[in-house]
Amino acid sequence: MTNDRYGARDVAARPGAVTSGPAVALDPRRWIVLVVVLVAGFMDLPEVTIVNVAGPAIRKDLRATYAQIEWNVNGSVLGSPRC
């Protein structure tokens, strides 16, 4: 970021501060972004599990081959909404 909120003197004055590099102001909104990305990533797990559990019933009802069911699972994963 180019808009640092702390100068080199301010960072050095804080206890436990590392003064060997340039001062970097960390944006507190980064935690919100991290939570959103992690939730989106974890929501893929139940979605893939549901499709895999439903696979045998889909294969039986549609008389599909295993390769066709794999296409179904892969298409579902690729088509799932992401952030």
C-alpha positions as CSV (number, residue, x, y, z in Angstrom):
1,M,0.0,0.0,0.0
2,T,1.2,3.5,-0.7
3,N,-0.8,5.2,2.1
4,D,1.1,4.1,5.2
5,R,-0.4,5.4,8.4
6,Y,2.7,5.0,10.5
7,G,6.1,6.5,9.8
8,A,9.4,4.7,10.6
9,R,9.7,6.5,13.9
10,D,6.2,5.5,15.0
11,V,6.8,1.9,14.2
12,A,10.1,1.8,16.0
13,A,8.5,3.3,19.1
14,R,6.1,0.4,19.5
15,P,7.2,-2.5,21.7
16,G,8.4,-5.5,19.8
17,A,8.5,-3.7,16.5
18,V,10.8,-4.8,13.7
19,T,12.6,-1.8,12.3
20,S,14.7,-3.4,9.6
21,G,12.1,-2.9,6.8
22,P,9.8,-0.1,5.6
23,A,6.8,0.7,7.7
24,V,3.6,-1.1,6.7
25,A,0.1,-0.2,7.8
26,L,-2.1,-3.2,8.0
27,D,-5.7,-2.7,7.0
28,P,-8.1,-4.1,9.5
29,R,-10.5,-5.0,6.7
30,R,-8.2,-7.8,5.6
31,W,-9.7,-10.0,8.3
32,I,-13.2,-9.6,6.8
33,V,-11.9,-10.5,3.4
34,L,-10.1,-13.6,4.8
35,V,-13.3,-14.8,6.5
36,V,-15.3,-14.3,3.3
37,V,-12.8,-16.2,1.2
38,L,-12.6,-19.1,3.8
39,V,-16.3,-19.4,4.0
40,A,-16.6,-19.6,0.2
41,G,-13.9,-22.2,0.1
42,F,-15.5,-24.3,2.9
43,M,-18.9,-24.1,1.2
44,D,-17.5,-26.1,-1.7
45,L,-16.9,-29.1,0.6
46,P,-20.6,-29.8,1.5
47,E,-21.6,-29.1,-2.1
48,V,-19.2,-31.7,-3.5
49,T,-20.2,-34.1,-0.8
50,I,-23.9,-33.8,-1.7
51,V,-23.2,-34.4,-5.4
52,N,-21.0,-37.4,-4.6
53,V,-23.6,-38.9,-2.3
54,A,-26.3,-38.4,-4.9
55,G,-24.2,-39.9,-7.7
56,P,-25.3,-43.5,-7.4
57,A,-29.0,-42.5,-7.4
58,I,-28.4,-40.3,-10.4
59,R,-26.5,-43.0,-12.2
60,K,-29.3,-45.6,-11.5
61,D,-32.1,-43.3,-12.5
62,L,-30.5,-42.0,-15.7
63,R,-28.7,-45.3,-16.6
64,A,-25.5,-43.3,-16.9
65,T,-22.0,-44.6,-17.0
66,Y,-19.4,-43.7,-14.3
67,A,-17.7,-41.4,-16.7
68,Q,-20.9,-39.4,-17.2
69,I,-21.3,-39.2,-13.4
70,E,-17.8,-37.8,-13.1
71,W,-18.7,-35.2,-15.7
72,N,-21.7,-34.3,-13.5
73,V,-19.5,-34.0,-10.4
74,N,-16.8,-31.9,-12.2
75,G,-19.4,-29.7,-13.8
76,S,-21.0,-29.1,-10.5
77,V,-17.7,-28.1,-8.9
78,L,-16.7,-25.8,-11.7
79,G,-20.1,-24.2,-11.8
80,S,-20.4,-23.5,-8.1
81,P,-20.4,-19.8,-7.2
82,R,-17.2,-18.4,-5.9
83,C,-16.3,-15.0,-4.4
